[in-house]
Amino acid sequence: MSFVNPDPDPERTTGLEPGGGVPPGETPPAESSMPEAGPLERHNPSKGWSKGPLTAIVVVTVLVAAFFLVYALILIL
């Protein structure tokens, strides 16, 4: 079984400049520079879905705060 070096020799690899640099245009563009790179999302409601979860979070927060307020008052008195 022979060992294959995963790092290619920069002097024998095509598309590399002397010293191992990559010339402009050899690499693909970054993701943000490609228009519509992601999948088309047809069912992604923009508003109206957050009222229920937001209400639940506020109610739980108020109940926890009220519990600790009453607990502090019981400890003081």
PDB file of N, CA, C and O in Angstrom:
ATOM      1  N   MET A   1       0.856  -1.174   0.000  1.00  0.00           N
ATOM      2  CA  MET A   1       0.000   0.000   0.000  1.00  0.00           C
ATOM      3  C   MET A   1       0.895   1.227   0.000  1.00  0.00           C
ATOM      4  O   MET A   1       1.810   1.335   0.816  1.00  0.00           O
ATOM      5  N   SER A   2       0.636   2.132  -0.895  1.00  0.00           N
ATOM      6  CA  SER A   2       1.478   3.326  -0.996  1.00  0.00           C
ATOM      7  C   SER A   2       0.777   4.505  -0.318  1.00  0.00           C
ATOM      8  O   SER A   2      -0.450   4.584  -0.260  1.00  0.00           O
ATOM      9  N   PHE A   3       1.589   5.394   0.181  1.00  0.00           N
ATOM     10  CA  PHE A   3       1.086   6.582   0.863  1.00  0.00           C
ATOM     11  C   PHE A   3       0.935   7.715  -0.143  1.00  0.00           C
ATOM     12  O   PHE A   3       1.860   8.004  -0.901  1.00  0.00           O
ATOM     13  N   VAL A   4      -0.242   8.364  -0.150  1.00  0.00           N
ATOM     14  CA  VAL A   4      -0.482   9.499  -1.030  1.00  0.00           C
ATOM     15  C   VAL A   4      -0.550  10.750  -0.171  1.00  0.00           C
ATOM     16  O   VAL A   4      -1.355  10.835   0.756  1.00  0.00           O
ATOM     17  N   ASN A   5       0.290  11.710  -0.481  1.00  0.00           N
ATOM     18  CA  ASN A   5       0.314  12.967   0.267  1.00  0.00           C
ATOM     19  C   ASN A   5      -0.912  13.805  -0.115  1.00  0.00           C
ATOM     20  O   ASN A   5      -1.093  14.116  -1.292  1.00  0.00           O
ATOM     21  N   PRO A   6      -1.757  14.177   0.854  1.00  0.00           N
ATOM     22  CA  PRO A   6      -2.954  14.952   0.515  1.00  0.00           C
ATOM     23  C   PRO A   6      -2.627  16.390   0.093  1.00  0.00           C
ATOM     24  O   PRO A   6      -3.450  17.047  -0.544  1.00  0.00           O
ATOM     25  N   ASP A   7      -1.442  16.879   0.442  1.00  0.00           N
ATOM     26  CA  ASP A   7      -1.051  18.234   0.044  1.00  0.00           C
ATOM     27  C   ASP A   7      -0.259  18.162  -1.249  1.00  0.00           C
ATOM     28  O   ASP A   7       0.831  17.591  -1.265  1.00  0.00           O
ATOM     29  N   PRO A   8      -0.780  18.731  -2.341  1.00  0.00           N
ATOM     30  CA  PRO A   8      -0.059  18.651  -3.610  1.00  0.00           C
ATOM     31  C   PRO A   8       1.196  19.527  -3.583  1.00  0.00           C
ATOM     32  O   PRO A   8       1.274  20.504  -2.837  1.00  0.00           O
ATOM     33  N   ASP A   9       2.152  19.164  -4.395  1.00  0.00           N
ATOM     34  CA  ASP A   9       3.377  19.940  -4.520  1.00  0.00           C
ATOM     35  C   ASP A   9       3.059  21.219  -5.295  1.00  0.00           C
ATOM     36  O   ASP A   9       2.614  21.141  -6.440  1.00  0.00           O
ATOM     37  N   PRO A  10       3.277  22.401  -4.694  1.00  0.00           N
ATOM     38  CA  PRO A  10       2.935  23.652  -5.381  1.00  0.00           C
ATOM     39  C   PRO A  10       3.653  23.855  -6.701  1.00  0.00           C
ATOM     40  O   PRO A  10       3.140  24.557  -7.572  1.00  0.00           O
ATOM     41  N   GLU A  11       4.822  23.261  -6.874  1.00  0.00           N
ATOM     42  CA  GLU A  11       5.552  23.441  -8.127  1.00  0.00           C
ATOM     43  C   GLU A  11       4.968  22.611  -9.258  1.00  0.00           C
ATOM     44  O   GLU A  11       5.201  22.924 -10.426  1.00  0.00           O
ATOM     45  N   ARG A  12       4.222  21.570  -8.950  1.00  0.00           N
ATOM     46  CA  ARG A  12       3.644  20.709  -9.991  1.00  0.00           C
ATOM     47  C   ARG A  12       2.138  20.884 -10.133  1.00  0.00           C
ATOM     48  O   ARG A  12       1.536  20.234 -10.988  1.00  0.00           O
ATOM     49  N   THR A  13       1.511  21.726  -9.335  1.00  0.00           N
ATOM     50  CA  THR A  13       0.064  21.901  -9.382  1.00  0.00           C
ATOM     51  C   THR A  13      -0.286  23.026 -10.361  1.00  0.00           C
ATOM     52  O   THR A  13       0.287  24.114 -10.299  1.00  0.00           O
ATOM     53  N   THR A  14      -1.219  22.756 -11.251  1.00  0.00           N
ATOM     54  CA  THR A  14      -1.608  23.784 -12.219  1.00  0.00           C
ATOM     55  C   THR A  14      -2.459  24.851 -11.548  1.00  0.00           C
ATOM     56  O   THR A  14      -3.143  24.571 -10.563  1.00  0.00           O
ATOM     57  N   GLY A  15      -2.423  26.055 -12.066  1.00  0.00           N
ATOM     58  CA  GLY A  15      -3.235  27.151 -11.561  1.00  0.00           C
ATOM     59  C   GLY A  15      -2.640  27.882 -10.381  1.00  0.00           C
ATOM     60  O   GLY A  15      -3.302  28.735  -9.790  1.00  0.00           O
ATOM     61  N   LEU A  16      -1.389  27.565 -10.019  1.00  0.00           N
ATOM     62  CA  LEU A  16      -0.756  28.239  -8.895  1.00  0.00           C
ATOM     63  C   LEU A  16       0.365  29.146  -9.398  1.00  0.00           C
ATOM     64  O   LEU A  16       1.055  28.815 -10.363  1.00  0.00           O
ATOM     65  N   GLU A  17       0.537  30.274  -8.747  1.00  0.00           N
ATOM     66  CA  GLU A  17       1.626  31.172  -9.046  1.00  0.00           C
ATOM     67  C   GLU A  17       2.880  30.695  -8.307  1.00  0.00           C
ATOM     68  O   GLU A  17       2.786  29.856  -7.411  1.00  0.00           O
ATOM     69  N   PRO A  18       4.023  31.209  -8.668  1.00  0.00           N
ATOM     70  CA  PRO A  18       5.226  30.851  -7.916  1.00  0.00           C
ATOM     71  C   PRO A  18       5.067  31.222  -6.443  1.00  0.00           C
ATOM     72  O   PRO A  18       4.619  32.323  -6.122  1.00  0.00           O
ATOM     73  N   GLY A  19       5.425  30.321  -5.566  1.00  0.00           N
ATOM     74  CA  GLY A  19       5.269  30.534  -4.136  1.00  0.00           C
ATOM     75  C   GLY A  19       3.990  29.926  -3.597  1.00  0.00           C
ATOM     76  O   GLY A  19       3.773  29.945  -2.385  1.00  0.00           O
ATOM     77  N   GLY A  20       3.136  29.386  -4.452  1.00  0.00           N
ATOM     78  CA  GLY A  20       1.931  28.706  -3.995  1.00  0.00           C
ATOM     79  C   GLY A  20       0.679  29.554  -3.963  1.00  0.00           C
ATOM     80  O   GLY A  20      -0.364  29.062  -3.532  1.00  0.00           O
ATOM     81  N   GLY A  21       0.726  30.821  -4.403  1.00  0.00           N
ATOM     82  CA  GLY A  21      -0.464  31.668  -4.405  1.00  0.00           C
ATOM     83  C   GLY A  21      -1.415  31.301  -5.528  1.00  0.00           C
ATOM     84  O   GLY A  21      -1.009  30.682  -6.511  1.00  0.00           O
ATOM     85  N   VAL A  22      -2.648  31.669  -5.392  1.00  0.00           N
ATOM     86  CA  VAL A  22      -3.659  31.396  -6.401  1.00  0.00           C
ATOM     87  C   VAL A  22      -3.952  32.697  -7.141  1.00  0.00           C
ATOM     88  O   VAL A  22      -4.249  33.706  -6.501  1.00  0.00           O
ATOM     89  N   PRO A  23      -3.875  32.701  -8.469  1.00  0.00           N
ATOM     90  CA  PRO A  23      -4.153  33.926  -9.208  1.00  0.00           C
ATOM     91  C   PRO A  23      -5.631  34.282  -9.170  1.00  0.00           C
ATOM     92  O   PRO A  23      -6.470  33.401  -8.987  1.00  0.00           O
ATOM     93  N   PRO A  24      -5.966  35.564  -9.342  1.00  0.00           N
ATOM     94  CA  PRO A  24      -7.379  35.962  -9.357  1.00  0.00           C
ATOM     95  C   PRO A  24      -8.134  35.245 -10.470  1.00  0.00           C
ATOM     96  O   PRO A  24      -7.612  35.049 -11.567  1.00  0.00           O
ATOM     97  N   GLY A  25      -9.352  34.865 -10.175  1.00  0.00           N
ATOM     98  CA  GLY A  25     -10.181  34.176 -11.153  1.00  0.00           C
ATOM     99  C   GLY A  25     -10.104  32.667 -11.070  1.00  0.00           C
ATOM    100  O   GLY A  25     -10.918  31.992 -11.701  1.00  0.00           O
ATOM    101  N   GLU A  26      -9.171  32.105 -10.328  1.00  0.00           N
ATOM    102  CA  GLU A  26      -9.049  30.660 -10.188  1.00  0.00           C
ATOM    103  C   GLU A  26      -9.986  30.093  -9.136  1.00  0.00           C
ATOM    104  O   GLU A  26     -10.323  28.909  -9.176  1.00  0.00           O
ATOM    105  N   THR A  27     -10.407  30.923  -8.203  1.00  0.00           N
ATOM    106  CA  THR A  27     -11.289  30.452  -7.146  1.00  0.00           C
ATOM    107  C   THR A  27     -12.716  30.861  -7.457  1.00  0.00           C
ATOM    108  O   THR A  27     -12.928  31.882  -8.112  1.00  0.00           O
ATOM    109  N   PRO A  28     -13.708  30.091  -7.003  1.00  0.00           N
ATOM    110  CA  PRO A  28     -15.103  30.468  -7.242  1.00  0.00           C
ATOM    111  C   PRO A  28     -15.467  31.707  -6.428  1.00  0.00           C
ATOM    112  O   PRO A  28     -14.824  31.999  -5.420  1.00  0.00           O
ATOM    113  N   PRO A  29     -16.494  32.436  -6.861  1.00  0.00           N
ATOM    114  CA  PRO A  29     -16.902  33.623  -6.103  1.00  0.00           C
ATOM    115  C   PRO A  29     -17.471  33.243  -4.744  1.00  0.00           C
ATOM    116  O   PRO A  29     -17.938  32.123  -4.541  1.00  0.00           O
ATOM    117  N   ALA A  30     -17.425  34.184  -3.829  1.00  0.00           N
ATOM    118  CA  ALA A  30     -17.989  33.949  -2.505  1.00  0.00           C
ATOM    119  C   ALA A  30     -19.499  33.786  -2.617  1.00  0.00           C
ATOM    120  O   ALA A  30     -20.105  34.200  -3.605  1.00  0.00           O
ATOM    121  N   GLU A  31     -20.097  33.185  -1.603  1.00  0.00           N
ATOM    122  CA  GLU A  31     -21.531  32.899  -1.642  1.00  0.00           C
ATOM    123  C   GLU A  31     -22.363  34.172  -1.754  1.00  0.00           C
ATOM    124  O   GLU A  31     -23.367  34.197  -2.466  1.00  0.00           O
ATOM    125  N   SER A  32     -21.953  35.223  -1.058  1.00  0.00           N
ATOM    126  CA  SER A  32     -22.764  36.435  -1.075  1.00  0.00           C
ATOM    127  C   SER A  32     -22.703  37.156  -2.407  1.00  0.00           C
ATOM    128  O   SER A  32     -23.547  38.011  -2.676  1.00  0.00           O
ATOM    129  N   SER A  33     -21.725  36.837  -3.254  1.00  0.00           N
ATOM    130  CA  SER A  33     -21.636  37.526  -4.534  1.00  0.00           C
ATOM    131  C   SER A  33     -22.431  36.825  -5.626  1.00  0.00           C
ATOM    132  O   SER A  33     -22.492  37.307  -6.757  1.00  0.00           O
ATOM    133  N   MET A  34     -23.031  35.707  -5.300  1.00  0.00           N
ATOM    134  CA  MET A  34     -23.821  34.975  -6.282  1.00  0.00           C
ATOM    135  C   MET A  34     -25.304  35.262  -6.049  1.00  0.00           C
ATOM    136  O   MET A  34     -25.827  34.935  -4.984  1.00  0.00           O
ATOM    137  N   PRO A  35     -25.990  35.865  -7.017  1.00  0.00           N
ATOM    138  CA  PRO A  35     -27.411  36.150  -6.812  1.00  0.00           C
ATOM    139  C   PRO A  35     -28.232  34.863  -6.757  1.00  0.00           C
ATOM    140  O   PRO A  35     -28.005  33.925  -7.520  1.00  0.00           O
ATOM    141  N   GLU A  36     -29.170  34.848  -5.852  1.00  0.00           N
ATOM    142  CA  GLU A  36     -30.090  33.716  -5.691  1.00  0.00           C
ATOM    143  C   GLU A  36     -29.339  32.405  -5.525  1.00  0.00           C
ATOM    144  O   GLU A  36     -29.639  31.427  -6.210  1.00  0.00           O
ATOM    145  N   ALA A  37     -28.367  32.376  -4.625  1.00  0.00           N
ATOM    146  CA  ALA A  37     -27.583  31.166  -4.432  1.00  0.00           C
ATOM    147  C   ALA A  37     -28.347  30.103  -3.649  1.00  0.00           C
ATOM    148  O   ALA A  37     -28.080  28.911  -3.803  1.00  0.00           O
ATOM    149  N   GLY A  38     -29.288  30.519  -2.818  1.00  0.00           N
ATOM    150  CA  GLY A  38     -30.010  29.573  -1.994  1.00  0.00           C
ATOM    151  C   GLY A  38     -31.272  29.069  -2.658  1.00  0.00           C
ATOM    152  O   GLY A  38     -31.628  29.513  -3.750  1.00  0.00           O
ATOM    153  N   PRO A  39     -31.954  28.136  -1.996  1.00  0.00           N
ATOM    154  CA  PRO A  39     -33.195  27.621  -2.566  1.00  0.00           C
ATOM    155  C   PRO A  39     -34.316  28.654  -2.484  1.00  0.00           C
ATOM    156  O   PRO A  39     -34.308  29.528  -1.618  1.00  0.00           O
ATOM    157  N   LEU A  40     -35.259  28.543  -3.378  1.00  0.00           N
ATOM    158  CA  LEU A  40     -36.412  29.434  -3.396  1.00  0.00           C
ATOM    159  C   LEU A  40     -37.366  29.021  -2.282  1.00  0.00           C
ATOM    160  O   LEU A  40     -37.864  27.895  -2.279  1.00  0.00           O
ATOM    161  N   GLU A  41     -37.623  29.911  -1.348  1.00  0.00           N
ATOM    162  CA  GLU A  41     -38.518  29.617  -0.232  1.00  0.00           C
ATOM    163  C   GLU A  41     -39.890  30.204  -0.535  1.00  0.00           C
ATOM    164  O   GLU A  41     -40.076  31.421  -0.544  1.00  0.00           O
ATOM    165  N   ARG A  42     -40.829  29.328  -0.777  1.00  0.00           N
ATOM    166  CA  ARG A  42     -42.178  29.795  -1.124  1.00  0.00           C
ATOM    167  C   ARG A  42     -43.064  29.931   0.110  1.00  0.00           C
ATOM    168  O   ARG A  42     -43.948  30.788   0.138  1.00  0.00           O
ATOM    169  N   HIS A  43     -42.842  29.097   1.137  1.00  0.00           N
ATOM    170  CA  HIS A  43     -43.686  29.154   2.328  1.00  0.00           C
ATOM    171  C   HIS A  43     -42.852  29.648   3.500  1.00  0.00           C
ATOM    172  O   HIS A  43     -42.388  28.859   4.324  1.00  0.00           O
ATOM    173  N   ASN A  44     -42.668  30.949   3.565  1.00  0.00           N
ATOM    174  CA  ASN A  44     -41.947  31.568   4.665  1.00  0.00           C
ATOM    175  C   ASN A  44     -42.725  32.817   5.058  1.00  0.00           C
ATOM    176  O   ASN A  44     -42.419  33.914   4.590  1.00  0.00           O
ATOM    177  N   PRO A  45     -43.733  32.656   5.917  1.00  0.00           N
ATOM    178  CA  PRO A  45     -44.569  33.810   6.258  1.00  0.00           C
ATOM    179  C   PRO A  45     -43.737  34.929   6.878  1.00  0.00           C
ATOM    180  O   PRO A  45     -42.903  34.690   7.751  1.00  0.00           O
ATOM    181  N   SER A  46     -43.976  36.144   6.415  1.00  0.00           N
ATOM    182  CA  SER A  46     -43.164  37.265   6.869  1.00  0.00           C
ATOM    183  C   SER A  46     -43.664  37.867   8.174  1.00  0.00           C
ATOM    184  O   SER A  46     -42.876  38.441   8.926  1.00  0.00           O
ATOM    185  N   LYS A  47     -44.954  37.749   8.456  1.00  0.00           N
ATOM    186  CA  LYS A  47     -45.467  38.306   9.701  1.00  0.00           C
ATOM    187  C   LYS A  47     -46.734  37.558  10.115  1.00  0.00           C
ATOM    188  O   LYS A  47     -47.326  36.823   9.325  1.00  0.00           O
ATOM    189  N   GLY A  48     -47.134  37.764  11.369  1.00  0.00           N
ATOM    190  CA  GLY A  48     -48.363  37.161  11.840  1.00  0.00           C
ATOM    191  C   GLY A  48     -48.166  35.871  12.618  1.00  0.00           C
ATOM    192  O   GLY A  48     -49.070  35.462  13.346  1.00  0.00           O
ATOM    193  N   TRP A  49     -47.027  35.220  12.493  1.00  0.00           N
ATOM    194  CA  TRP A  49     -46.821  33.953  13.177  1.00  0.00           C
ATOM    195  C   TRP A  49     -46.232  34.142  14.556  1.00  0.00           C
ATOM    196  O   TRP A  49     -46.260  33.205  15.354  1.00  0.00           O
ATOM    197  N   SER A  50     -45.700  35.303  14.874  1.00  0.00           N
ATOM    198  CA  SER A  50     -44.973  35.461  16.130  1.00  0.00           C
ATOM    199  C   SER A  50     -45.830  35.942  17.298  1.00  0.00           C
ATOM    200  O   SER A  50     -45.313  36.050  18.410  1.00  0.00           O
ATOM    201  N   LYS A  51     -47.078  36.229  17.103  1.00  0.00           N
ATOM    202  CA  LYS A  51     -47.918  36.738  18.201  1.00  0.00           C
ATOM    203  C   LYS A  51     -48.112  35.683  19.288  1.00  0.00           C
ATOM    204  O   LYS A  51     -48.045  36.013  20.472  1.00  0.00           O
ATOM    205  N   GLY A  52     -48.343  34.457  18.929  1.00  0.00           N
ATOM    206  CA  GLY A  52     -48.556  33.389  19.907  1.00  0.00           C
ATOM    207  C   GLY A  52     -47.316  33.104  20.741  1.00  0.00           C
ATOM    208  O   GLY A  52     -47.387  33.153  21.969  1.00  0.00           O
ATOM    209  N   PRO A  53     -46.182  32.806  20.111  1.00  0.00           N
ATOM    210  CA  PRO A  53     -44.978  32.547  20.905  1.00  0.00           C
ATOM    211  C   PRO A  53     -44.537  33.749  21.736  1.00  0.00           C
ATOM    212  O   PRO A  53     -44.076  33.582  22.865  1.00  0.00           O
ATOM    213  N   LEU A  54     -44.670  34.944  21.199  1.00  0.00           N
ATOM    214  CA  LEU A  54     -44.282  36.134  21.945  1.00  0.00           C
ATOM    215  C   LEU A  54     -45.165  36.315  23.175  1.00  0.00           C
ATOM    216  O   LEU A  54     -44.674  36.673  24.246  1.00  0.00           O
ATOM    217  N   THR A  55     -46.458  36.070  23.025  1.00  0.00           N
ATOM    218  CA  THR A  55     -47.372  36.165  24.156  1.00  0.00           C
ATOM    219  C   THR A  55     -47.021  35.132  25.227  1.00  0.00           C
ATOM    220  O   THR A  55     -47.034  35.444  26.418  1.00  0.00           O
ATOM    221  N   ALA A  56     -46.711  33.912  24.809  1.00  0.00           N
ATOM    222  CA  ALA A  56     -46.337  32.865  25.767  1.00  0.00           C
ATOM    223  C   ALA A  56     -45.061  33.239  26.517  1.00  0.00           C
ATOM    224  O   ALA A  56     -44.976  33.019  27.725  1.00  0.00           O
ATOM    225  N   ILE A  57     -44.081  33.792  25.834  1.00  0.00           N
ATOM    226  CA  ILE A  57     -42.833  34.194  26.476  1.00  0.00           C
ATOM    227  C   ILE A  57     -43.079  35.307  27.486  1.00  0.00           C
ATOM    228  O   ILE A  57     -42.528  35.279  28.587  1.00  0.00           O
ATOM    229  N   VAL A  58     -43.906  36.290  27.118  1.00  0.00           N
ATOM    230  CA  VAL A  58     -44.206  37.396  28.032  1.00  0.00           C
ATOM    231  C   VAL A  58     -44.943  36.886  29.270  1.00  0.00           C
ATOM    232  O   VAL A  58     -44.636  37.307  30.385  1.00  0.00           O
ATOM    233  N   VAL A  59     -45.910  35.985  29.091  1.00  0.00           N
ATOM    234  CA  VAL A  59     -46.679  35.459  30.217  1.00  0.00           C
ATOM    235  C   VAL A  59     -45.762  34.680  31.164  1.00  0.00           C
ATOM    236  O   VAL A  59     -45.837  34.859  32.380  1.00  0.00           O
ATOM    237  N   VAL A  60     -44.906  33.827  30.624  1.00  0.00           N
ATOM    238  CA  VAL A  60     -43.994  33.058  31.468  1.00  0.00           C
ATOM    239  C   VAL A  60     -43.038  33.989  32.200  1.00  0.00           C
ATOM    240  O   VAL A  60     -42.760  33.777  33.380  1.00  0.00           O
ATOM    241  N   THR A  61     -42.529  35.012  31.525  1.00  0.00           N
ATOM    242  CA  THR A  61     -41.620  35.967  32.162  1.00  0.00           C
ATOM    243  C   THR A  61     -42.297  36.710  33.298  1.00  0.00           C
ATOM    244  O   THR A  61     -41.701  36.890  34.359  1.00  0.00           O
ATOM    245  N   VAL A  62     -43.528  37.142  33.094  1.00  0.00           N
ATOM    246  CA  VAL A  62     -44.265  37.859  34.141  1.00  0.00           C
ATOM    247  C   VAL A  62     -44.531  36.935  35.331  1.00  0.00           C
ATOM    248  O   VAL A  62     -44.406  37.357  36.481  1.00  0.00           O
ATOM    249  N   LEU A  63     -44.895  35.682  35.065  1.00  0.00           N
ATOM    250  CA  LEU A  63     -45.148  34.743  36.155  1.00  0.00           C
ATOM    251  C   LEU A  63     -43.876  34.456  36.960  1.00  0.00           C
ATOM    252  O   LEU A  63     -43.931  34.387  38.188  1.00  0.00           O
ATOM    253  N   VAL A  64     -42.757  34.293  36.303  1.00  0.00           N
ATOM    254  CA  VAL A  64     -41.497  34.041  37.007  1.00  0.00           C
ATOM    255  C   VAL A  64     -41.107  35.261  37.829  1.00  0.00           C
ATOM    256  O   VAL A  64     -40.696  35.127  38.981  1.00  0.00           O
ATOM    257  N   ALA A  65     -41.233  36.453  37.246  1.00  0.00           N
ATOM    258  CA  ALA A  65     -40.896  37.678  37.974  1.00  0.00           C
ATOM    259  C   ALA A  65     -41.818  37.851  39.185  1.00  0.00           C
ATOM    260  O   ALA A  65     -41.360  38.242  40.259  1.00  0.00           O
ATOM    261  N   ALA A  66     -43.108  37.563  39.020  1.00  0.00           N
ATOM    262  CA  ALA A  66     -44.051  37.683  40.136  1.00  0.00           C
ATOM    263  C   ALA A  66     -43.708  36.669  41.231  1.00  0.00           C
ATOM    264  O   ALA A  66     -43.793  36.992  42.415  1.00  0.00           O
ATOM    265  N   PHE A  67     -43.325  35.461  40.853  1.00  0.00           N
ATOM    266  CA  PHE A  67     -42.950  34.451  41.840  1.00  0.00           C
ATOM    267  C   PHE A  67     -41.772  34.931  42.685  1.00  0.00           C
ATOM    268  O   PHE A  67     -41.808  34.850  43.913  1.00  0.00           O
ATOM    269  N   PHE A  68     -40.727  35.432  42.020  1.00  0.00           N
ATOM    270  CA  PHE A  68     -39.557  35.887  42.769  1.00  0.00           C
ATOM    271  C   PHE A  68     -39.848  37.128  43.591  1.00  0.00           C
ATOM    272  O   PHE A  68     -39.261  37.308  44.658  1.00  0.00           O
ATOM    273  N   LEU A  69     -40.743  37.992  43.120  1.00  0.00           N
ATOM    274  CA  LEU A  69     -41.120  39.166  43.900  1.00  0.00           C
ATOM    275  C   LEU A  69     -41.860  38.743  45.170  1.00  0.00           C
ATOM    276  O   LEU A  69     -41.570  39.248  46.255  1.00  0.00           O
ATOM    277  N   VAL A  70     -42.808  37.824  45.040  1.00  0.00           N
ATOM    278  CA  VAL A  70     -43.548  37.335  46.205  1.00  0.00           C
ATOM    279  C   VAL A  70     -42.607  36.584  47.143  1.00  0.00           C
ATOM    280  O   VAL A  70     -42.719  36.724  48.361  1.00  0.00           O
ATOM    281  N   TYR A  71     -41.688  35.797  46.606  1.00  0.00           N
ATOM    282  CA  TYR A  71     -40.727  35.061  47.438  1.00  0.00           C
ATOM    283  C   TYR A  71     -39.834  36.028  48.222  1.00  0.00           C
ATOM    284  O   TYR A  71     -39.544  35.792  49.395  1.00  0.00           O
ATOM    285  N   ALA A  72     -39.399  37.112  47.576  1.00  0.00           N
ATOM    286  CA  ALA A  72     -38.568  38.114  48.267  1.00  0.00           C
ATOM    287  C   ALA A  72     -39.378  38.798  49.349  1.00  0.00           C
ATOM    288  O   ALA A  72     -38.850  39.055  50.431  1.00  0.00           O
ATOM    289  N   LEU A  73     -40.652  39.104  49.094  1.00  0.00           N
ATOM    290  CA  LEU A  73     -41.482  39.743  50.106  1.00  0.00           C
ATOM    291  C   LEU A  73     -41.712  38.813  51.317  1.00  0.00           C
ATOM    292  O   LEU A  73     -41.746  39.277  52.456  1.00  0.00           O
ATOM    293  N   ILE A  74     -41.866  37.531  51.069  1.00  0.00           N
ATOM    294  CA  ILE A  74     -42.060  36.574  52.160  1.00  0.00           C
ATOM    295  C   ILE A  74     -40.786  36.482  53.007  1.00  0.00           C
ATOM    296  O   ILE A  74     -40.870  36.373  54.230  1.00  0.00           O
ATOM    297  N   LEU A  75     -39.616  36.523  52.377  1.00  0.00           N
ATOM    298  CA  LEU A  75     -38.372  36.451  53.111  1.00  0.00           C
ATOM    299  C   LEU A  75     -38.139  37.713  53.949  1.00  0.00           C
ATOM    300  O   LEU A  75     -37.572  37.639  55.040  1.00  0.00           O
ATOM    301  N   ILE A  76     -38.571  38.856  53.446  1.00  0.00           N
ATOM    302  CA  ILE A  76     -38.370  40.118  54.159  1.00  0.00           C
ATOM    303  C   ILE A  76     -39.316  40.215  55.339  1.00  0.00           C
ATOM    304  O   ILE A  76     -38.919  40.681  56.407  1.00  0.00           O
ATOM    305  N   LEU A  77     -40.539  39.791  55.175  1.00  0.00           N
ATOM    306  CA  LEU A  77     -41.540  39.936  56.223  1.00  0.00           C
ATOM    307  C   LEU A  77     -41.506  38.820  57.179  1.00  0.00           C
ATOM    308  O   LEU A  77     -42.292  38.794  58.126  1.00  0.00           O
TER     309      LEU A  77
END
